[in-house]
Amino acid sequence: MSIKESQEELIEEFALFDDWMEKYEHLIELGKSLPMIDPSLKTDERIIKGCQSKVWLDATLEDDKVIYTADSDAIITKGIVAVLIRVFSGNSPEEITEADLGFIDEIGLKEHLSPTRANGLVSMIKQMKLYAVAFQAQLKK
């Protein structure tokens, strides 16, 4: 599924809920389906800087597609990273680096997060794109 299609699917999903408590519950549920990072990869090098809670993120390149795994010690944060993985994972490094993530504003995520969680969201996106840039360089060799 393309990044655009994943975003449209998430916009439709979040539109089903009337208030933000229901949307938070959905976010928590999405966190439960998070592709879990191997426990041996939960190292300081994989912790995303700028997040209030701990978020570990790893990426691998499989058949020229980036596959992300992650974990967090906070349930809302786990849901946020699960949403980002759902959008990015399985796409090419180039598609990820060029992706416009308008869905975040459309579902109202950023405006309903505390400032520290919003900063964490930006840090997660930045780290995911940095992995993609590194893989992009690797593929051009």
DSSP file (Angstrom, degrees, kcal/mol; ACC not computed):
  #  RESIDUE AA STRUCTURE BP1 BP2  ACC     N-H-->O    O-->H-N    N-H-->O    O-->H-N    TCO  KAPPA ALPHA  PHI   PSI    X-CA   Y-CA   Z-CA
    1    1 A M              0   0    0      0, 0.0     0, 0.0     0, 0.0     0, 0.0   0.000 360.0 360.0 360.0 136.6    0.0    0.0    0.0
    2    2 A S     >  -     0   0    0      1,-0.1     4,-2.5    89,-0.0     5,-0.2  -0.239 360.0-111.6 -72.3 164.5    1.4    3.4   -0.9
    3    3 A I  H  > S+     0   0    0      1,-0.2     4,-2.3     2,-0.2     5,-0.2   0.914 120.1  51.2 -60.9 -43.2    2.0    6.1    1.7
    4    4 A K  H  > S+     0   0    0      1,-0.2     4,-2.4     2,-0.2    -1,-0.2   0.918 110.2  48.4 -61.5 -44.3   -0.8    8.2    0.3
    5    5 A E  H  > S+     0   0    0      1,-0.2     4,-2.4     2,-0.2    -1,-0.2   0.905 110.8  51.0 -63.9 -41.7   -3.2    5.2    0.5
    6    6 A S  H  X S+     0   0    0     -4,-2.5     4,-2.1     1,-0.2    -1,-0.2   0.908 110.7  49.1 -61.8 -41.6   -2.2    4.5    4.1
    7    7 A Q  H  X S+     0   0    0     -4,-2.3     4,-2.4     2,-0.2    -2,-0.2   0.920 110.6  49.7 -64.2 -43.6   -2.8    8.1    5.1
    8    8 A E  H  X S+     0   0    0     -4,-2.4     4,-2.3     1,-0.2    -2,-0.2   0.895 109.8  52.0 -62.5 -39.7   -6.2    8.1    3.4
    9    9 A E  H  X S+     0   0    0     -4,-2.4     4,-2.3     1,-0.2    -1,-0.2   0.912 110.7  47.5 -62.3 -43.2   -7.1    4.9    5.2
   10   10 A L  H  X S+     0   0    0     -4,-2.1     4,-2.8     2,-0.2     5,-0.2   0.886 109.2  53.4 -66.4 -39.2   -6.1    6.4    8.6
   11   11 A I  H  X S+     0   0    0     -4,-2.4     4,-1.6     1,-0.2    -2,-0.2   0.931 111.1  46.9 -60.2 -45.4   -8.1    9.6    7.9
   12   12 A E  H  X S+     0   0    0     -4,-2.3     4,-0.7     2,-0.2    -2,-0.2   0.912 112.2  50.5 -62.9 -43.0  -11.2    7.5    7.2
   13   13 A E  H >< S+     0   0    0     -4,-2.3     3,-1.3     1,-0.2     4,-0.3   0.946 112.0  45.3 -59.8 -50.3  -10.6    5.5   10.4
   14   14 A F  H >< S+     0   0    0     -4,-2.8     3,-1.2     1,-0.3    -1,-0.2   0.774 103.6  65.1 -68.3 -25.1  -10.2    8.5   12.6
   15   15 A A  H 3< S+     0   0    0     -4,-1.6    -1,-0.3     1,-0.2    -2,-0.2   0.705  88.8  69.9 -68.6 -19.1  -13.3   10.2   11.0
   16   16 A L  T << S+     0   0    0     -3,-1.3     2,-0.4    -4,-0.7    -1,-0.2   0.692  87.8  78.0 -70.8 -17.9  -15.4    7.3   12.5
   17   17 A F    <   -     0   0    0     -3,-1.2     3,-0.0    -4,-0.3     6,-0.0  -0.773  64.9-157.3-101.3 138.1  -14.9    8.7   16.0
   18   18 A D  S    S+     0   0    0     -2,-0.4     2,-0.3     1,-0.0    -1,-0.1   0.867  71.8  25.7 -81.7 -38.6  -16.8   11.7   17.3
   19   19 A D  S  > S-     0   0    0      1,-0.1     4,-1.7     0, 0.0     3,-0.3  -0.781  79.8-107.7-128.2 171.3  -14.5   12.9   20.1
   20   20 A W  H  > S+     0   0    0     -2,-0.3     4,-2.5     1,-0.2     5,-0.2   0.730 112.2  63.1 -73.1 -21.5  -10.9   12.8   21.0
   21   21 A M  H  > S+     0   0    0      2,-0.2     4,-2.1     1,-0.2    -1,-0.2   0.928 107.2  45.4 -65.3 -41.8  -11.3   10.3   23.9
   22   22 A E  H  > S+     0   0    0     -3,-0.3     4,-2.2     2,-0.2    -2,-0.2   0.887 112.4  51.4 -66.3 -38.3  -12.5    7.7   21.3
   23   23 A K  H  X S+     0   0    0     -4,-1.7     4,-2.5     2,-0.2    -2,-0.2   0.893 108.6  50.9 -66.6 -38.8   -9.6    8.7   19.0
   24   24 A Y  H  X S+     0   0    0     -4,-2.5     4,-2.5     2,-0.2    -2,-0.2   0.915 109.1  51.6 -62.4 -42.1   -7.1    8.2   21.8
   25   25 A E  H  X S+     0   0    0     -4,-2.1     4,-2.2     1,-0.2    -2,-0.2   0.906 110.3  48.7 -60.5 -40.9   -8.6    4.7   22.5
   26   26 A H  H  X S+     0   0    0     -4,-2.2     4,-2.6     2,-0.2    -1,-0.2   0.908 109.4  52.4 -64.5 -41.5   -8.2    3.9   18.8
   27   27 A L  H  X S+     0   0    0     -4,-2.5     4,-1.8     2,-0.2    -2,-0.2   0.904 109.2  49.7 -59.6 -42.5   -4.6    5.1   18.9
   28   28 A I  H  X S+     0   0    0     -4,-2.5     4,-1.0     2,-0.2    -1,-0.2   0.904 110.1  50.8 -63.2 -42.3   -4.0    2.8   21.9
   29   29 A E  H >X S+     0   0    0     -4,-2.2     3,-0.7     1,-0.2     4,-0.6   0.909 107.9  52.3 -61.8 -42.0   -5.5   -0.1   20.0
   30   30 A L  H >< S+     0   0    0     -4,-2.6     3,-1.2     1,-0.2    -1,-0.2   0.868 103.2  59.5 -61.9 -35.4   -3.2    0.7   17.1
   31   31 A G  H >< S+     0   0    0     -4,-1.8     3,-1.2     1,-0.3    -1,-0.2   0.804  96.4  61.2 -62.2 -29.3   -0.3    0.6   19.4
   32   32 A K  H << S+     0   0    0     -4,-1.0    -1,-0.3    -3,-0.7    -2,-0.2   0.717 102.8  51.1 -71.0 -19.3   -1.2   -3.0   20.3
   33   33 A S  T << S+     0   0    0     -3,-1.2    -1,-0.2    -4,-0.6    -2,-0.2   0.283  81.3 136.4 -98.4  10.0   -0.6   -4.0   16.7
   34   34 A L    <   -     0   0    0     -3,-1.2     2,-0.8     1,-0.1    48,-0.1  -0.327  66.6-114.1 -60.0 130.2    2.8   -2.4   16.5
   35   35 A P        -     0   0    0      0, 0.0    35,-2.2     0, 0.0    -1,-0.1  -0.564  44.9-129.1 -65.3 109.4    5.5   -4.5   14.8
   36   36 A M  B     -a   70   0A   0     -2,-0.8    35,-0.2    33,-0.2     2,-0.2  -0.349   9.5-123.6 -73.1 138.1    7.6   -5.0   17.8
   37   37 A I        -     0   0    0     33,-1.0    -1,-0.1    19,-0.1     5,-0.1  -0.483  38.4 -95.8 -71.8 144.6   11.3   -4.4   17.8
   38   38 A D    >   -     0   0    0     -2,-0.2     3,-2.7     1,-0.2     4,-0.3  -0.448  33.0-126.3 -60.2 130.8   13.6   -7.3   18.7
   39   39 A P  G >  S+     0   0    0      0, 0.0     3,-1.4     0, 0.0    -1,-0.2   0.799 109.4  62.3 -53.1 -30.2   14.3   -6.9   22.5
   40   40 A S  G 3  S+     0   0    0      1,-0.3    -2,-0.1     3,-0.0    -3,-0.0   0.684  98.8  57.4 -69.3 -15.8   18.1   -7.1   21.7
   41   41 A L  G <  S+     0   0    0     -3,-2.7     2,-2.4     1,-0.1    -1,-0.3   0.406  72.7 105.5 -94.6   1.5   17.7   -3.9   19.6
   42   42 A K    <   +     0   0    0     -3,-1.4     2,-0.2    -4,-0.3    -1,-0.1  -0.467  55.1 140.4 -80.7  71.4   16.3   -1.9   22.5
   43   43 A T    >   -     0   0    0     -2,-2.4     3,-1.2     1,-0.1     4,-0.4  -0.667  69.9-105.8-112.8 165.9   19.6    0.0   22.9
   44   44 A D  G >  S+     0   0    0      1,-0.3     3,-1.1    -2,-0.2    -1,-0.1   0.823 117.7  62.1 -59.9 -32.2   20.4    3.6   23.6
   45   45 A E  G 3  S+     0   0    0      1,-0.2    -1,-0.3     3,-0.0    -3,-0.1   0.770 105.0  47.5 -66.0 -24.4   21.4    4.1   20.0
   46   46 A R  G <  S+     0   0    0     -3,-1.2    11,-2.2    -5,-0.2     2,-0.4   0.409  84.1 109.9 -99.5   2.2   17.9    3.3   18.9
   47   47 A I  B <  S-B   56   0A   0     -3,-1.1     2,-0.5    -4,-0.4     9,-0.2  -0.631  73.7-122.0 -77.2 133.5   16.1    5.6   21.4
   48   48 A I    >   -     0   0    0      7,-2.6     3,-1.0    -2,-0.4     7,-0.2  -0.650  23.5-135.1 -78.9 121.8   14.5    8.5   19.6
   49   49 A K  T 3  S+     0   0    0     -2,-0.5    78,-0.1     1,-0.2     3,-0.1  -0.526  86.2  38.5 -75.1 141.5   15.9   11.8   21.0
   50   50 A G  T 3  S+     0   0    0      1,-0.4     2,-0.4    -2,-0.2    -1,-0.2   0.400  85.4 117.3  99.8  -2.8   13.2   14.4   21.8
   51   51 A C    <   -     0   0    0     -3,-1.0    -1,-0.4     1,-0.1    66,-0.1  -0.818  58.5-147.1 -98.5 138.6   10.6   12.1   23.1
   52   52 A Q  S    S+     0   0    0     -2,-0.4     2,-0.2    64,-0.3    -1,-0.1   0.919  88.8  43.8 -68.0 -43.6    9.4   12.4   26.6
   53   53 A S  S    S-     0   0    0     -3,-0.1     2,-0.4     1,-0.1    -2,-0.1  -0.502 106.7 -87.5 -93.8 170.1    8.8    8.6   26.9
   54   54 A K        +     0   0    0     -2,-0.2    19,-1.6    -7,-0.1     2,-0.4  -0.646  45.5 177.8 -82.0 130.7   11.2    6.0   25.6
   55   55 A V  E     - C   0  72A   0     -2,-0.4    -7,-2.6    -7,-0.2     2,-0.5  -0.986  10.8-163.0-133.1 122.4   10.7    5.0   22.0
   56   56 A W  E     -BC  47  71A   0     15,-2.6    15,-1.7    -2,-0.4     2,-0.4  -0.897  12.2-176.2-104.2 133.9   13.0    2.5   20.3
   57   57 A L  E     + C   0  70A   0    -11,-2.2     2,-0.3    -2,-0.5    13,-0.2  -0.996   6.9 177.0-134.2 134.5   13.0    2.5   16.5
   58   58 A D  E     - C   0  69A   0     11,-2.8    11,-2.2    -2,-0.4     2,-0.4  -0.956   6.9-165.8-132.0 153.7   14.8    0.2   14.1
   59   59 A A  E     - C   0  68A   0     -2,-0.3     2,-0.3     9,-0.2     9,-0.2  -0.999   4.0-175.2-140.5 142.9   14.7   -0.1   10.3
   60   60 A T  E     - C   0  67A   0      7,-2.2     7,-3.0    -2,-0.4     2,-0.6  -0.923  24.7-126.1-130.7 159.3   15.9   -2.7    7.9
   61   61 A L  E     + C   0  66A   0     -2,-0.3     2,-0.5     5,-0.2     5,-0.2  -0.937  30.7 174.0-108.8 117.9   16.0   -2.7    4.1
   62   62 A E  E >  S- C   0  65A   0      3,-3.1     3,-1.5    -2,-0.6    -2,-0.0  -0.982  72.2 -16.5-128.3 120.1   14.3   -5.7    2.5
   63   63 A D  T 3  S-     0   0    0     -2,-0.5    -1,-0.1     1,-0.3     3,-0.1   0.899 127.1 -56.0  51.7  45.2   13.8   -5.9   -1.3
   64   64 A D  T 3  S+     0   0    0      1,-0.2     2,-0.4    -3,-0.0    -1,-0.3   0.659 117.9 112.7  63.0  19.0   14.6   -2.2   -1.5
   65   65 A K  E <   - C   0  62A   0     -3,-1.5    -3,-3.1    27,-0.2     2,-0.5  -0.946  68.4-123.1-119.4 142.8   11.7   -1.4    0.9
   66   66 A V  E     -DC  91  61A   0     25,-3.0    24,-3.6    -2,-0.4    25,-0.6  -0.726  23.2-165.9 -87.8 129.4   12.2    0.0    4.4
   67   67 A I  E     - C   0  60A   0     -7,-3.0    -7,-2.2    -2,-0.5     2,-0.3  -0.971   7.5-161.6-117.3 121.2   10.7   -2.1    7.2
   68   68 A Y  E     - C   0  59A   0     -2,-0.5     2,-0.3    -9,-0.2    -9,-0.2  -0.772  11.2-178.8-103.5 146.2   10.4   -0.4   10.6
   69   69 A T  E     + C   0  58A   0    -11,-2.2   -11,-2.8    -2,-0.3     2,-0.3  -0.967  14.9 160.4-134.3 154.1    9.9   -2.0   14.1
   70   70 A A  E     -aC  36  57A   0    -35,-2.2   -33,-1.0    -2,-0.3     2,-0.3  -0.957  21.0-162.9-159.5 172.9    9.5   -0.1   17.3
   71   71 A D  E     - C   0  56A   0    -15,-1.7   -15,-2.6    -2,-0.3     2,-0.3  -0.960   6.9-166.2-158.8 159.9    8.4   -0.1   20.9
   72   72 A S  E     - C   0  55A   0     -2,-0.3   -17,-0.2   -17,-0.2     6,-0.0  -0.983  27.9-134.6-146.9 156.0    7.6    2.5   23.6
   73   73 A D  S    S+     0   0    0    -19,-1.6     2,-0.4    -2,-0.3   -18,-0.1   0.385  91.4  69.4 -90.9   4.1    7.1    2.5   27.3
   74   74 A A  S  > S-     0   0    0    -20,-0.4     4,-2.3     1,-0.1     5,-0.2  -0.979  74.9-141.5-125.5 136.1    4.0    4.7   27.0
   75   75 A I  H  > S+     0   0    0     -2,-0.4     4,-1.6     2,-0.2   -44,-0.1   0.871 100.9  46.3 -68.2 -38.6    0.7    3.5   25.4
   76   76 A I  H  > S+     0   0    0      2,-0.2     4,-2.2     1,-0.2    -1,-0.2   0.935 114.4  48.7 -67.7 -44.0   -0.2    6.7   23.5
   77   77 A T  H  > S+     0   0    0      1,-0.2     4,-2.6     2,-0.2     5,-0.2   0.878 107.6  55.1 -62.6 -38.3    3.4    7.0   22.2
   78   78 A K  H  X S+     0   0    0     -4,-2.3     4,-1.8     1,-0.2    -1,-0.2   0.888 108.6  49.2 -61.4 -38.9    3.2    3.4   21.1
   79   79 A G  H  X S+     0   0    0     -4,-1.6     4,-2.0     2,-0.2    -2,-0.2   0.892 109.6  51.3 -66.4 -40.5    0.1    4.2   19.2
   80   80 A I  H  X S+     0   0    0     -4,-2.2     4,-2.0     1,-0.2    -2,-0.2   0.938 112.1  44.9 -63.6 -47.3    1.7    7.2   17.5
   81   81 A V  H  X S+     0   0    0     -4,-2.6     4,-2.4     1,-0.2    -1,-0.2   0.842 110.1  56.5 -67.9 -31.2    4.7    5.3   16.3
   82   82 A A  H  X S+     0   0    0     -4,-1.8     4,-2.3    -5,-0.2    -1,-0.2   0.901 106.7  49.8 -63.9 -40.3    2.4    2.4   15.2
   83   83 A V  H  X S+     0   0    0     -4,-2.0     4,-1.7     2,-0.2    -2,-0.2   0.928 111.8  47.7 -62.8 -45.6    0.5    4.9   13.0
   84   84 A L  H  X S+     0   0    0     -4,-2.0     4,-2.8     1,-0.2     5,-0.3   0.896 111.7  49.8 -64.2 -40.1    3.8    6.2   11.5
   85   85 A I  H  X S+     0   0    0     -4,-2.4     4,-2.4     1,-0.2    -1,-0.2   0.908 107.6  54.6 -64.4 -41.0    5.1    2.7   10.8
   86   86 A R  H  < S+     0   0    0     -4,-2.3    -1,-0.2     1,-0.2    -2,-0.2   0.878 114.0  41.9 -59.9 -37.1    1.8    1.8    9.2
   87   87 A V  H  < S+     0   0    0     -4,-1.7    -2,-0.2    -5,-0.1    -1,-0.2   0.924 127.2  28.2 -75.1 -46.0    2.3    4.8    6.8
   88   88 A F  H >< S+     0   0    0     -4,-2.8     3,-1.3    -5,-0.1   -22,-0.2   0.887  92.0  98.0 -87.8 -42.2    6.0    4.4    6.1
   89   89 A S  T 3< S+     0   0    0     -4,-2.4   -22,-0.2    -5,-0.3     3,-0.1  -0.163  86.2  24.9 -60.7 138.0    6.9    0.7    6.4
   90   90 A G  T 3  S+     0   0    0    -24,-3.6     2,-0.3     1,-0.4    -1,-0.2   0.531  99.2 109.2  89.5   6.6    7.1   -1.3    3.2
   91   91 A N  B <  S-D   66   0A   0     -3,-1.3   -25,-3.0   -25,-0.6    -1,-0.4  -0.721  75.4 -93.3-111.2 164.6    7.8    1.7    1.0
   92   92 A S     >  -     0   0    0     -2,-0.3     4,-2.1   -27,-0.2     5,-0.2  -0.359  33.5-114.2 -73.8 155.5   11.0    2.7   -0.8
   93   93 A P  H  > S+     0   0    0      0, 0.0     4,-2.6     0, 0.0     5,-0.2   0.891 117.9  52.9 -54.5 -40.3   13.5    5.0    0.9
   94   94 A E  H  > S+     0   0    0      1,-0.2     4,-1.9     2,-0.2     5,-0.1   0.922 107.4  49.9 -63.6 -44.6   12.7    7.6   -1.8
   95   95 A E  H  > S+     0   0    0      1,-0.2     4,-0.6     2,-0.2    -1,-0.2   0.892 112.9  48.6 -60.3 -39.0    9.0    7.5   -1.2
   96   96 A I  H >< S+     0   0    0     -4,-2.1     3,-0.8     1,-0.2    -2,-0.2   0.928 110.6  48.5 -68.6 -45.6    9.6    7.9    2.6
   97   97 A T  H 3< S+     0   0    0     -4,-2.6    -1,-0.2     1,-0.2    -2,-0.2   0.831 117.2  42.7 -66.3 -29.7   11.9   10.9    2.3
   98   98 A E  H 3< S+     0   0    0     -4,-1.9    -1,-0.2    -5,-0.2    -2,-0.2   0.496  87.1 125.9 -92.6  -3.8    9.6   12.7   -0.1
   99   99 A A    <<  -     0   0    0     -3,-0.8     2,-0.6    -4,-0.6    -3,-0.1  -0.281  50.5-148.6 -64.9 135.8    6.4   11.9    1.8
  100  100 A D        -     0   0    0      1,-0.0     2,-0.7    -2,-0.0     3,-0.3  -0.921   7.1-155.6 -99.3 123.7    4.1   14.7    2.8
  101  101 A L    >   +     0   0    0     -2,-0.6     3,-1.5     1,-0.2     4,-0.5  -0.345  38.8 144.8-101.2  54.1    2.4   13.7    6.0
  102  102 A G  T >>  +     0   0    0     -2,-0.7     4,-2.1     1,-0.3     3,-0.6   0.713  58.5  77.1 -62.0 -21.9   -0.7   15.9    5.8
  103  103 A F  H 3> S+     0   0    0     -3,-0.3     4,-2.7     1,-0.2     6,-0.3   0.805  82.6  66.5 -61.7 -28.3   -2.8   13.2    7.4
  104  104 A I  H <4>S+     0   0    0     -3,-1.5     5,-1.8     1,-0.2     6,-0.7   0.920 108.7  37.2 -60.2 -44.2   -1.4   14.2   10.8
  105  105 A D  H X45S+     0   0    0     -3,-0.6     3,-0.7    -4,-0.5    -1,-0.2   0.881 113.6  58.1 -72.9 -38.3   -3.1   17.6   10.7
  106  106 A E  H 3<5S+     0   0    0     -4,-2.1    -2,-0.2     1,-0.3    -1,-0.2   0.875 110.0  42.0 -62.4 -37.9   -6.2   16.2    9.0
  107  107 A I  T 3<5S-     0   0    0     -4,-2.7    -1,-0.3    -5,-0.1    -2,-0.2   0.562 112.8-121.9 -85.6  -5.3   -6.9   13.7   11.8
  108  108 A G  T <>5 +     0   0    0     -3,-0.7     4,-0.9    -4,-0.4    -3,-0.2   0.692  65.9 140.0  79.6  18.9   -6.1   16.5   14.3
  109  109 A L  T >4< +     0   0    0     -5,-1.8     3,-1.0    -6,-0.3     4,-0.3   0.952  66.1  47.6 -63.0 -52.4   -3.3   14.5   15.9
  110  110 A K  G >4 S+     0   0    0     -6,-0.7     3,-1.2     1,-0.3    -1,-0.2   0.885 110.8  51.3 -60.6 -40.3   -0.8   17.3   16.5
  111  111 A E  G 34 S+     0   0    0      1,-0.2    -1,-0.3    -6,-0.1    -2,-0.2   0.689 110.2  50.4 -72.9 -16.0   -3.3   19.7   18.0
  112  112 A H  G << S+     0   0    0     -3,-1.0     2,-0.3    -4,-0.9    -1,-0.2   0.289  95.0  88.8-103.6   9.4   -4.5   17.1   20.5
  113  113 A L  S <  S-     0   0    0     -3,-1.2    -5,-0.0    -4,-0.3    -4,-0.0  -0.775  84.9-107.4-102.7 151.3   -1.1   16.1   21.8
  114  114 A S     >  -     0   0    0     -2,-0.3     4,-2.9     1,-0.1     5,-0.2  -0.350  40.4-103.7 -65.1 158.2    0.7   17.8   24.6
  115  115 A P  H  > S+     0   0    0      0, 0.0     4,-2.2     0, 0.0     5,-0.2   0.874 123.2  50.7 -54.5 -38.3    3.7   19.9   23.4
  116  116 A T  H  > S+     0   0    0      2,-0.2     4,-1.9     1,-0.2   -64,-0.3   0.894 111.9  46.4 -69.6 -37.3    6.2   17.3   24.6
  117  117 A R  H  > S+     0   0    0      2,-0.2     4,-2.4     1,-0.2    -1,-0.2   0.892 110.9  53.0 -69.2 -38.0    4.3   14.5   22.7
  118  118 A A  H  X S+     0   0    0     -4,-2.9     4,-2.0     2,-0.2    -2,-0.2   0.904 109.4  48.9 -62.4 -40.6    4.0   16.7   19.6
  119  119 A N  H  X S+     0   0    0     -4,-2.2     4,-2.3    -5,-0.2    -1,-0.2   0.897 110.1  52.1 -62.7 -40.2    7.8   17.2   19.8
  120  120 A G  H  X S+     0   0    0     -4,-1.9     4,-2.5     2,-0.2    -2,-0.2   0.890 106.3  53.4 -62.7 -40.1    8.2   13.5   20.1
  121  121 A L  H  X S+     0   0    0     -4,-2.4     4,-2.3     2,-0.2    -1,-0.2   0.931 109.8  47.4 -59.6 -47.0    6.0   13.0   17.0
  122  122 A V  H  X S+     0   0    0     -4,-2.0     4,-2.5     1,-0.2    -2,-0.2   0.898 111.8  51.0 -61.7 -41.1    8.3   15.3   15.0
  123  123 A S  H  X S+     0   0    0     -4,-2.3     4,-2.5     2,-0.2    -2,-0.2   0.884 108.9  51.0 -64.2 -39.3   11.4   13.5   16.3
  124  124 A M  H  X S+     0   0    0     -4,-2.5     4,-2.5     2,-0.2    -2,-0.2   0.939 111.8  46.6 -63.4 -46.6    9.9   10.1   15.3
  125  125 A I  H  X S+     0   0    0     -4,-2.3     4,-2.5     1,-0.2     5,-0.2   0.927 112.4  50.9 -60.5 -45.2    9.2   11.3   11.8
  126  126 A K  H  X S+     0   0    0     -4,-2.5     4,-2.2     1,-0.2    -1,-0.2   0.919 111.8  46.6 -59.1 -45.9   12.7   12.9   11.5
  127  127 A Q  H  X S+     0   0    0     -4,-2.5     4,-2.1     2,-0.2    -1,-0.2   0.889 111.5  51.0 -66.4 -38.7   14.4    9.6   12.6
  128  128 A M  H  X S+     0   0    0     -4,-2.5     4,-1.8     1,-0.2    -1,-0.2   0.903 112.3  46.7 -65.1 -40.2   12.3    7.5   10.2
  129  129 A K  H  X S+     0   0    0     -4,-2.5     4,-2.5     2,-0.2    -1,-0.2   0.861 108.4  56.1 -70.0 -34.8   13.2    9.8    7.4
  130  130 A L  H  X S+     0   0    0     -4,-2.2     4,-2.3     2,-0.2    -2,-0.2   0.911 106.6  49.9 -62.9 -41.6   16.9    9.7    8.4
  131  131 A Y  H  X S+     0   0    0     -4,-2.1     4,-2.3     1,-0.2    -1,-0.2   0.933 111.1  50.1 -58.9 -44.7   16.9    5.9    8.2
  132  132 A A  H  X S+     0   0    0     -4,-1.8     4,-2.5     1,-0.2    -2,-0.2   0.899 108.7  51.4 -62.6 -41.2   15.3    6.2    4.7
  133  133 A V  H  X S+     0   0    0     -4,-2.5     4,-2.3     2,-0.2    -1,-0.2   0.915 109.9  50.2 -61.0 -43.7   18.0    8.7    3.6
  134  134 A A  H  X S+     0   0    0     -4,-2.3     4,-1.9     1,-0.2    -2,-0.2   0.910 112.6  46.0 -62.2 -42.5   20.7    6.3    4.8
  135  135 A F  H  X S+     0   0    0     -4,-2.3     4,-2.3     2,-0.2    -1,-0.2   0.874 109.1  56.1 -67.8 -36.4   19.1    3.4    2.9
  136  136 A Q  H  X S+     0   0    0     -4,-2.5     4,-1.3     1,-0.2    -2,-0.2   0.923 108.9  46.5 -60.3 -44.9   18.7    5.7   -0.2
  137  137 A A  H  X S+     0   0    0     -4,-2.3     4,-0.5     1,-0.2    -1,-0.2   0.885 110.8  53.3 -63.5 -39.4   22.4    6.4   -0.2
  138  138 A Q  H >< S+     0   0    0     -4,-1.9     3,-0.8     1,-0.2    -2,-0.2   0.881 107.6  50.8 -63.3 -40.0   23.2    2.7    0.3
  139  139 A L  H 3< S+     0   0    0     -4,-2.3    -1,-0.2     1,-0.2    -2,-0.2   0.769 103.7  58.9 -71.6 -25.5   21.1    1.8   -2.8
  140  140 A K  H 3<        0   0    0     -4,-1.3    -1,-0.2     1,-0.2    -2,-0.2   0.609 360.0 360.0 -79.8 -11.1   22.9    4.4   -5.0
  141  141 A K    <<        0   0    0     -3,-0.8    -1,-0.2    -4,-0.5    -2,-0.1   0.495 360.0 360.0 -69.3 360.0   26.3    2.8   -4.4
